[in-house]
Amino acid sequence: MARICELTGKRPMKGSIIWRSGKPKKQGGIGTHVTAITKRRFLPNLQRVKAVVEGEVRYIRVAASALKKGLVVKAPKRKWKKEAAKAAA
């Protein structure tokens, strides 16, 4: 399953970790130097949310930023109780 937001289309981004050695000039050193660069991935903050999509309730994977913006219509809470369902049957 791909790590993609179903509403905004956010997906993993590429980046790198930069390793440095030495003391910065501001702190009294002779300066820092890059010793290694390794690749990494920045993953979106996906949440599994029960939402109303095209009139039906289903689970979707959405970025937290989309939830904050209010792009998701959350599903209504259930009203019925287990005891009432057993009594009716």
SULLIN-V100813 format. One record per pair of residues at least 4 apart in sequence whose C-alpha atoms are under 6 Angstrom apart, sorted by the first residue. I is the first residue (numbers start at 0). GAP is how many residues later the second one is. Records with the same first field share a line. If there is no record, write none. Layout:
I = GAP ; GAP
//
This chain:
3 = 5 ; 6 ; 7
4 = 4 ; 5 ; 56 ; 57 ; 58
5 = 56
11 = 30 ; 31
12 = 28 ; 29
13 = 27
14 = 24 ; 25 ; 26
15 = 22 ; 23 ; 24
16 = 20 ; 21
17 = 19
18 = 15 ; 16 ; 17
19 = 13 ; 14 ; 15
20 = 11 ; 12
21 = 10
22 = 6 ; 8 ; 9
23 = 5 ; 7 ; 8
24 = 4 ; 5 ; 6
44 = 18 ; 19
45 = 15 ; 16 ; 17
46 = 14 ; 15
47 = 12 ; 13
48 = 10 ; 11
49 = 8 ; 9 ; 25
50 = 6 ; 7 ; 22 ; 23 ; 24
51 = 4 ; 5 ; 21 ; 23
65 = 5
66 = 5
//
